[in-house]
Amino acid sequence: MAKPWDDDRDHDRSTSLAAVLSGRGVVDEDRDTNGWGTVSLQVRPDRGQVCFTYFVRGVEDPENINVYVGRRGDPNSDADIVAELRDSGSWGSGCRQVGPRTAWAMVRSPGRYNVQVDGEDGAIRGQLRWNDQDHDW
């Protein structure tokens, strides 16, 4: 059976995604109006891997730094978690396995995914976008 990326000659190339995080995008939860941050992802569909670097500021006790499947305006739930980046911390980096199909879906339609960080005063969130010269940011 063909894999979803078989028709794409760039399937083994790393794709850069990014999001700017703020309280404005949070849905059906308390928003942290002072918090902000950024996240950068390197997605490798051939490896089913997402590597990340993030930092947040103004968020009291940041925790549950996760990638969710969810468009702008969709509430997040634990069932929507694609990758648990970190349990806590105002900055971090690493890599997580998400599977080739999920990684490919993230590369093809990053706006269907968001990153959210929970904090004591509320959450911050941002929708993923392409972050390279091959796509419009």
C-alpha positions, -999 to 999 in steps of 0.1 A, spaced: 0 0 0 13 35 -9 22 58 19 6 93 18 38 110 8 48 87 -20 39 112 -47 60 140 -30 97 140 -39 105 160 -8 91 135 17 124 130 34 131 167 39 128 184 72 101 211 73 102 241 97 70 251 115 66 279 141 40 296 162 38 328 183 20 321 216 -4 344 234 -36 343 254 -57 355 224 -60 321 208 -71 301 239 -106 287 236 -130 277 265 -102 281 291 -87 308 312 -63 330 291 -30 343 304 -32 379 292 4 387 302 21 355 289 37 351 255 62 328 237 74 311 206 78 276 194 98 262 164 94 227 151 114 207 127 91 180 113 106 149 96 78 128 80 102 100 70 112 95 106 78 103 121 96 129 143 90 164 156 120 183 171 112 214 190 126 245 207 103 268 227 104 296 252 77 314 272 77 346 292 52 360 317 35 326 323 33 316 360 45 279 363 43 269 327 33 232 322 18 209 297 36 222 266 18 202 239 10 201 202 -28 196 196 -48 189 165 -72 218 164 -78 248 141 -81 284 152 -112 286 174 -114 249 183 -111 241 220 -82 217 230 -87 185 250 -64 157 261 -78 135 233 -64 161 208 -27 159 219 -4 150 191 29 154 210 37 162 246 67 184 242 75 190 279 58 186 313 70 220 325 95 248 321 97 282 305 121 269 278 131 236 263 141 216 233 141 180 222 125 155 198 93 134 200 79 106 178 45 113 163 45 87 135 49 93 98 12 99 90 9 126 117 42 142 107 31 143 71 -3 158 80 14 185 100 37 194 71 8 195 46 -16 215 68 1 232 98 -28 255 104 -48 225 116 -24 222 146 -16 244 176 7 246 205 -6 254 240 11 261 273 -9 260 305 0 282 334 -13 291 369 -30 323 355 -43 307 323 -30 294 290 -13 307 259 -16 292 225 -6 297 188 -15 281 155 14 265 136 26 279 103 53 272 78 86 289 88 109 286 58 116 302 25 95 277 6 63 289 22 47 323 30 49 331 67 
